Amino acid sequence: MSKPARPGIRKLWLGSKLRTLRESSGVDLETVLEETDWSRYKLSRVETAQMGVSVPDVRMLCGLYKADDVTTEKLVQLARNSRKRGWWRSYEDALSDFFADYVELETEASSITNYEIDLIPGLLQTGEYAKAVIEAWEPGLEQETVARRKELRLERQSRLEESGLTLWAIIDEAALRRRVGSSEVMERQLDHIAAMARRPNITVQVLPFGAGAHVAQGTSFTMLEFDALDPVVYVETLTSALYLEDAPEVSRYRLAVEHLRATGLDPRASIEILNKE
């Protein structure tokens, strides 16, 4: 059974940001309706992502709300991108809604910083390691779905191959020592990370046990940065995920990133420890 259509996260964010812009502009609702010649129903549907909004309409609304040029161009780009059908849609049968949102954002990102505690980051996983992770994550999953999820994970890595994405992966030593699959699978996985770390757009740091307590203890997270959007922090749980975009929250995670980068082994030493494991 196919899933019902749902707005992509870009469309949801666009509607939310337009609503926030309207509410903070001081322009009353009746003026908005009069100037746009829209009904309350249409405005509500745009702001709740139940219908799309054109680039000219986004510019019109930004002008009405007296948004600055930077904000206007970000929302215009968001409007353009929200109308595109993402390549990941062909995997919707194997995706949870919250992770579909993540893949959509990852596809737009220009830079990703990922801190993982007990797993190898998805963008650096081999196919056989990914399969073992997927099977452990949801025991009893049909093998067809396992194969589809593994295929998606490997497809996501294509942007690293094209150098269209910069990745900074900070991997806790626990992830290197936790066996996923067989010993041979882990050996090939660590060799793969070491090879990927030599690429100019990929930086890998190992956070050793000897680093002790740190500011991100117990919390894996991913920070995504964009050319046309504000940064977003993604935190995944067993059943859902958080998408953090408020400036104070993002700043807290950025501070954690800086601390982890300063605490972890440097990239050269990290490759050496990968080769020794």
C-alpha positions, 0 to 999 in steps of 0.5 A: 500500500502506498503512503499518502502524499505529504508535504516535503520538509522544504515546503513545510519550512517555507510555509512556516517561515512565511507565517512567522514573517507575517506575524513579526511584520506587524502587517495585519491579516486583513491588509495581507488578504487585500494586498494579495487578493487571497482568501483566508483559506488560501493563505492558511493552506500556503502557510501550512504547506497544504498548497505550493506557492510560486516564486513571484508570490514569495517575492510579493509576500516578502515585499509586503512584510518588508523582509530584507534582501537576504531573507527574501532570496533564501525564501525564494530559493526554498520555494524553487527547491520545494517544487522539485521532486527529489530522487529519494521519492522512489524509496518512499516504500522503505522510508519512515517519514522523519527520515525522508525529511532528513534525506531531503535536507541532506540532498540540499546541504553543502556541508555536514558535520556528524558526531556518532557514538556507537555507529559508523556515520551512514555516509561512510558505511559499506554496503555489508555494514549498512545491511547489518545495522539495518537488520539490527535496528529493526529485527524481522524486517523483510529482506526486500526492505532491508535491501531497499534501505541499504541501496538508499544509504549507498545512493546517498553517498554519491554526492561525496563521490562527486565532491558536491558535499563536504563531510566532517565525521567525528567518530567515537572510538566505541564505534570502531570497537563495536563489532557490526556484522562479522570481524571481516565486515568490520575490518573492511569497514575500517579500511573503507573509512581510512580510504574515504578520509583521504579525499579532500572533501572528507575529514575524519576524526576519532574521539578516543576513550582517553578524551574522557567526558565531553560536552556532547556525551550521550548525544549523537547528532548531525549539523547540516549547513546550506547555501540558501538556508539556515543551519539545521541540527538533526537528532534521531531517536528510536521512533522519530527525530528532532530538527533544531533550527532556532539560533540558540539551539544551533549555537549550542550544537556548534559549540559542541562541534568546536569542542569535539574537533578540538578534543578528537585526534587530528585527521592524520592520527585518526587514519593511523588508529583506523589502520591499527584497529 
